């Protein structure tokens, strides 16, 4: 049986809620790291402007990934409310619980995801 049990659904909802909270906090924390680079020798020490700009660039990239993941988590929570959660959005087959446990925001079964990754 591939359909999710109510207990499994609740476990996944909890994982999604926890992930949502962590991502929202990460994005709040990232606002400082992605701001304009100001080289203040008293607060930065001997870090060069180039190093500070590289750190800012990495923070921007991390922020973009967090935003994308947060969007997927929110969509998964909405799918859960609409009862389409746990079904592949491409082939409409159930997504295995083990996959969802690792990546609860997944909207494709493993077979369809592999096909999408090779396009």
Phi and psi restraints in degrees (value plus and minus 20) as a CYANA .aco file:
   2 UNK   PHI    -117.5   -77.5
   2 UNK   PSI     -35.4     4.6
   3 UNK   PHI     -90.0   -50.0
   3 UNK   PSI     127.4   167.4
   4 UNK   PHI     -94.9   -54.9
   4 UNK   PSI     120.4   160.4
   5 UNK   PHI    -101.4   -61.4
   5 UNK   PSI     141.7   181.7
   6 UNK   PHI     -76.9   -36.9
   6 UNK   PSI     -57.0   -17.0
   7 UNK   PHI     -84.7   -44.7
   7 UNK   PSI     -63.5   -23.5
   8 UNK   PHI     -84.0   -44.0
   8 UNK   PSI     -62.0   -22.0
   9 UNK   PHI     -81.4   -41.4
   9 UNK   PSI     -62.7   -22.7
  10 UNK   PHI     -84.9   -44.9
  10 UNK   PSI     -60.0   -20.0
  11 UNK   PHI     -81.5   -41.5
  11 UNK   PSI     -63.1   -23.1
  12 UNK   PHI     -88.9   -48.9
  12 UNK   PSI     -57.6   -17.6
  13 UNK   PHI     -80.9   -40.9
  13 UNK   PSI     -62.4   -22.4
  14 UNK   PHI     -82.9   -42.9
  14 UNK   PSI     -63.1   -23.1
  15 UNK   PHI     -80.6   -40.6
  15 UNK   PSI     -63.1   -23.1
  16 UNK   PHI     -85.3   -45.3
  16 UNK   PSI     -62.8   -22.8
  17 UNK   PHI     -83.2   -43.2
  17 UNK   PSI     -62.7   -22.7
  18 UNK   PHI     -83.1   -43.1
  18 UNK   PSI     -64.2   -24.2
  19 UNK   PHI     -82.0   -42.0
  19 UNK   PSI     -62.6   -22.6
  20 UNK   PHI     -80.5   -40.5
  20 UNK   PSI     -66.3   -26.3
  21 UNK   PHI     -81.9   -41.9
  21 UNK   PSI     -65.5   -25.5
  22 UNK   PHI     -83.9   -43.9
  22 UNK   PSI     -62.3   -22.3
  23 UNK   PHI     -86.5   -46.5
  23 UNK   PSI     -60.8   -20.8
  24 UNK   PHI     -82.3   -42.3
  24 UNK   PSI     -61.1   -21.1
  25 UNK   PHI     -86.8   -46.8
  25 UNK   PSI     -60.9   -20.9
  26 UNK   PHI     -80.5   -40.5
  26 UNK   PSI     -60.8   -20.8
  27 UNK   PHI     -88.9   -48.9
  27 UNK   PSI     -56.4   -16.4
  28 UNK   PHI     -84.1   -44.1
  28 UNK   PSI     -64.0   -24.0
  29 UNK   PHI     -85.3   -45.3
  29 UNK   PSI     -51.5   -11.5
  30 UNK   PHI     -94.5   -54.5
  30 UNK   PSI     -38.6     1.4
  31 UNK   PHI     -76.3   -36.3
  31 UNK   PSI     -59.7   -19.7
  32 UNK   PHI     -87.3   -47.3
  32 UNK   PSI     -62.9   -22.9
  33 UNK   PHI     -91.3   -51.3
  33 UNK   PSI     -42.1    -2.1
  34 UNK   PHI    -120.7   -80.7
  34 UNK   PSI     -16.2    23.8
  35 UNK   PHI     -93.1   -53.1
  35 UNK   PSI    -196.6  -156.6
  36 UNK   PHI     -82.4   -42.4
  36 UNK   PSI     116.0   156.0
  37 UNK   PHI     -97.3   -57.3
  37 UNK   PSI      99.7   139.7
  38 UNK   PHI    -141.4  -101.4
  38 UNK   PSI     101.8   141.8
  39 UNK   PHI    -109.6   -69.6
  39 UNK   PSI      80.4   120.4
  40 UNK   PHI    -129.8   -89.8
  40 UNK   PSI      84.8   124.8
  41 UNK   PHI     -78.5   -38.5
  41 UNK   PSI     -47.6    -7.6
  42 UNK   PHI     -94.5   -54.5
  42 UNK   PSI     -47.7    -7.7
  43 UNK   PHI    -123.6   -83.6
  43 UNK   PSI     -43.9    -3.9
  44 UNK   PHI    -119.4   -79.4
  44 UNK   PSI     -41.1    -1.1
  45 UNK   PHI      58.6    98.6
  45 UNK   PSI    -154.3  -114.3
  46 UNK   PHI    -116.9   -76.9
  46 UNK   PSI      -4.1    35.9
  47 UNK   PHI     -87.4   -47.4
  47 UNK   PSI     110.4   150.4
  48 UNK   PHI     -97.0   -57.0
  48 UNK   PSI     143.1   183.1
  49 UNK   PHI     -80.5   -40.5
  49 UNK   PSI     -57.5   -17.5
  50 UNK   PHI     -83.5   -43.5
  50 UNK   PSI     -64.2   -24.2
  51 UNK   PHI     -81.5   -41.5
  51 UNK   PSI     -62.4   -22.4
  52 UNK   PHI     -83.6   -43.6
  52 UNK   PSI     -59.2   -19.2
  53 UNK   PHI     -89.5   -49.5
  53 UNK   PSI     -55.8   -15.8
  54 UNK   PHI     -85.3   -45.3
  54 UNK   PSI     -62.1   -22.1
  55 UNK   PHI     -82.7   -42.7
  55 UNK   PSI     -60.0   -20.0
  56 UNK   PHI     -83.8   -43.8
  56 UNK   PSI     -62.6   -22.6
  57 UNK   PHI     -81.6   -41.6
  57 UNK   PSI     -62.6   -22.6
  58 UNK   PHI     -85.7   -45.7
  58 UNK   PSI     -58.3   -18.3
  59 UNK   PHI     -85.3   -45.3
  59 UNK   PSI     -58.9   -18.9
  60 UNK   PHI     -84.1   -44.1
  60 UNK   PSI     -63.2   -23.2
  61 UNK   PHI     -83.6   -43.6
  61 UNK   PSI     -63.9   -23.9
  62 UNK   PHI     -83.1   -43.1
  62 UNK   PSI     -59.8   -19.8
  63 UNK   PHI     -83.9   -43.9
  63 UNK   PSI     -62.5   -22.5
  64 UNK   PHI     -82.8   -42.8
  64 UNK   PSI     -60.8   -20.8
  65 UNK   PHI     -84.4   -44.4
  65 UNK   PSI     -62.8   -22.8
  66 UNK   PHI     -83.4   -43.4
  66 UNK   PSI     -60.5   -20.5
  67 UNK   PHI     -83.4   -43.4
  67 UNK   PSI     -62.9   -22.9
  68 UNK   PHI     -84.8   -44.8
  68 UNK   PSI     -62.9   -22.9
  69 UNK   PHI     -85.8   -45.8
  69 UNK   PSI     -60.8   -20.8
  70 UNK   PHI     -80.9   -40.9
  70 UNK   PSI     -61.7   -21.7
  71 UNK   PHI     -79.4   -39.4
  71 UNK   PSI     -63.3   -23.3
  72 UNK   PHI     -84.9   -44.9
  72 UNK   PSI     -58.4   -18.4
  73 UNK   PHI     -85.3   -45.3
  73 UNK   PSI     -64.0   -24.0
  74 UNK   PHI     -83.4   -43.4
  74 UNK   PSI     -61.9   -21.9
  75 UNK   PHI     -83.0   -43.0
  75 UNK   PSI     -62.0   -22.0
  76 UNK   PHI     -82.2   -42.2
  76 UNK   PSI     -61.1   -21.1
  77 UNK   PHI     -83.8   -43.8
  77 UNK   PSI     -58.9   -18.9
  78 UNK   PHI     -87.7   -47.7
  78 UNK   PSI     -59.7   -19.7
  79 UNK   PHI     -82.7   -42.7
  79 UNK   PSI     -55.7   -15.7
  80 UNK   PHI     -84.1   -44.1
  80 UNK   PSI     -60.4   -20.4
  81 UNK   PHI     -88.4   -48.4
  81 UNK   PSI     -51.7   -11.7
  82 UNK   PHI    -110.9   -70.9
  82 UNK   PSI     -16.3    23.7
  83 UNK   PHI      48.7    88.7
  83 UNK   PSI      -6.9    33.1
  84 UNK   PHI    -116.1   -76.1
  84 UNK   PSI     -22.7    17.3
  85 UNK   PHI     -84.1   -44.1
  85 UNK   PSI     120.3   160.3
  86 UNK   PHI      71.9   111.9
  86 UNK   PSI     -20.7    19.3
  87 UNK   PHI    -138.4   -98.4
  87 UNK   PSI     118.8   158.8
  88 UNK   PHI     -83.0   -43.0
  88 UNK   PSI     111.1   151.1
  89 UNK   PHI     -96.4   -56.4
  89 UNK   PSI     -26.4    13.6
  90 UNK   PHI    -121.7   -81.7
  90 UNK   PSI     -71.6   -31.6
  91 UNK   PHI    -125.1   -85.1
  91 UNK   PSI     -27.6    12.4
  92 UNK   PHI      46.3    86.3
  92 UNK   PSI      -4.1    35.9
  93 UNK   PHI    -105.7   -65.7
  93 UNK   PSI     134.0   174.0
  94 UNK   PHI     -81.9   -41.9
  94 UNK   PSI     120.5   160.5
  95 UNK   PHI    -108.1   -68.1
  95 UNK   PSI     112.0   152.0
  96 UNK   PHI     -82.9   -42.9
  96 UNK   PSI     122.5   162.5
  97 UNK   PHI     -77.6   -37.6
  97 UNK   PSI     -60.4   -20.4
  98 UNK   PHI     -80.8   -40.8
  98 UNK   PSI     -56.9   -16.9
  99 UNK   PHI     -87.2   -47.2
  99 UNK   PSI     -65.3   -25.3
 100 UNK   PHI     -87.1   -47.1
 100 UNK   PSI     -50.7   -10.7
 101 UNK   PHI     -86.1   -46.1
 101 UNK   PSI     -55.7   -15.7
 102 UNK   PHI     -99.4   -59.4
 102 UNK   PSI     -59.5   -19.5
 103 UNK   PHI    -157.5  -117.5
 103 UNK   PSI      58.7    98.7
 104 UNK   PHI     -84.0   -44.0
 104 UNK   PSI     -36.9     3.1
 105 UNK   PHI    -107.3   -67.3
 105 UNK   PSI     -16.7    23.3
 106 UNK   PHI     -80.7   -40.7
 106 UNK   PSI     114.6   154.6
 107 UNK   PHI    -133.7   -93.7
 107 UNK   PSI     -17.5    22.5
 108 UNK   PHI    -150.3  -110.3
 108 UNK   PSI     126.2   166.2
 109 UNK   PHI     -88.0   -48.0
 109 UNK   PSI     145.5   185.5
 110 UNK   PHI     -80.5   -40.5
 110 UNK   PSI     -61.1   -21.1
 111 UNK   PHI     -80.4   -40.4
 111 UNK   PSI     -68.3   -28.3
 112 UNK   PHI     -88.3   -48.3
 112 UNK   PSI     -56.2   -16.2
 113 UNK   PHI     -84.1   -44.1
 113 UNK   PSI     -60.6   -20.6
 114 UNK   PHI     -82.5   -42.5
 114 UNK   PSI     -62.0   -22.0
 115 UNK   PHI     -82.9   -42.9
 115 UNK   PSI     -62.1   -22.1
 116 UNK   PHI     -85.2   -45.2
 116 UNK   PSI     -57.6   -17.6
 117 UNK   PHI     -88.6   -48.6
 117 UNK   PSI     -41.7    -1.7
 118 UNK   PHI    -115.6   -75.6
 118 UNK   PSI     -16.2    23.8
